[in-house]
Amino acid sequence: MGVSLASGGAALLAVPVTLPAVVLSLAGYAVVAGSVVTAVSQAVVADADPDAETMAADEQ
């Protein structure tokens, strides 16, 4: 989801046709929102792995 937002916003920003300022502003916000969603998703996945390894080590 985050990658889709970021890439869609970047595609709108890179269009060689002149777009209204509102569209460009929304595209910029989409890039930022997509980047934040992707970063949070990666942080959650990275945080979950050490817990799983710790639980597996405790069970042995």
N, C-alpha and C positions, 0 to 999 in steps of 0.2 A: 504494500500500500504506500509506504513512504517513498520507495524508489519510483513508483508510478507518479506520485505528486511531483517529486523533484524533477524527473525527466520531462513530464508534461509541461511544467513551468519553464524549464530551460528551453524546450522546443519553441514555446511561444516567444520567449525572449530572443531567440536566435532567428526568428522569421525575418526574411529580407524585406517584407512588406511593412509599410508604416501602419501601426496599430494604434488605437486610442490609448490615452494615458491610463485609463481605468483598467484596461485589459493588461497592460504592462505591469501595473501595480499589483493586480491580482496574481499575475504570473510570478512576480517576485515573492509574494507571500506564499505561493504554492511551493516554490523552491525551498524557502526557509522551513515551512511546515513539514515538507517531505524529508528534509534533512534531519529535523528534530525527531520525527517519528522513527526514522531509520536508526538514529543514534540510541534512542530509548529502547528500541527493539533489540539492538545488539547488546546493550548493557544488561537487559533482562536475561538474555540467553547466556551471556558470559557469567552472570551472577548465579545462574541456576546450576551450571556445571560443577563448581567446587562443592556445593552442597551434596550433589549426587555422589561425587567421589568420596566425600567424607562419610556419608551413610554406608556406602559399599565397603569402605575400609573398616568401619565399626562393626559391621555384620560378620566380617571374617574373623 
